[in-house]
Amino acid sequence: MTPNNLIIIKGGAYLDIKKALKQWIDIYLEKLQEDFVFKLFKNGRGKHIILADERLENNLFYFLVNHLDCPEGIDYKIDIEGFTTGKEDNILKDKKLLVYISSTDKDGDNVFVTTSENENFKVDFGGKIKETSEVKIYNPPMDLTFINPEIIKVDKAEFRQKQKEEAERLKNKFKIYLVILMLLFLSTYFILFILQDKKLFLGSTAILNIAFIGCYNQIYRFDDSLLKESTYYWHFFGLSVLWGIYGIILSNIFDSYAMFWAIFGLLPLSMLILLKIGRALKTLVKSELKKSDAQNEEFRSRL
């Protein structure tokens, strides 16, 4: 007999699967009960099993399968299937369900469901259920090994403490970078408008511009936890806009160096825009590669 709220994963490293599961728990913590338990098993080479708490609602189970398929910041290729029983008052109620991610789906915010009677549906995260032309046969899993599970419990107090510590850490990092960037700006202002030494200003500001870019490069390449937080991303975006305006003003003051100031002034803003575009493209490419792999696998199975 297939346990309820069972998830079978082929592929991916064990630690990545665990990280993705804990990431999902953190995201939906407020919707989970304090004593919920998730069990993570190794089931042979490159195979993993998750037993979610029996009380987990269907919609949260769907969210979990969807999240594990494509978690944020974790790169792996997996095949995932979930097995549960319909609990909600809809056409899936009391039916055995196979939950999976379709290789042909382009929306991303839904799952596909096959009942034990081989009825096929698409369930979006708004709760809408509709029949689909995609055909998948309900096959209950066989030869599963449930030995030595790693227990992951829902601990809201621990999570809130970690969340508070992480927020404080990011806040302190932002303050450090902000102080550095403001000192760079004030230094150039002091040299130009207080000392009124244009020759010194040109040399020192070139160095300060390089230092400014260096700060952004450090954040961009090695400390992107700040930029993953939407609030801090837009803080840095605003600072980049101001720096860009400053660079344009300097390019108008020093005509012979107009291109230099324009480039250095707009480079931080360009880096942030490219980061946003790069992440979007990475997500798109990952989705397309997954679809391609699934289609190739289907083609090989027909040969």
PyMOL commands that set and color helices and strands:
alter all, ss='L'
color gray80, all
select helices_A, chain A and resi 14-27+29-31+58-69+156-194+198-222+225-228+230-253+255-302
alter helices_A, ss='H'
color red, helices_A
select strands_A, chain A and resi 6-10+37-42+47-51+79-85+96-100+110-115+120-124+129-131+150-153
alter strands_A, ss='S'
color yellow, strands_A
deselect
rebuild
show_as cartoon
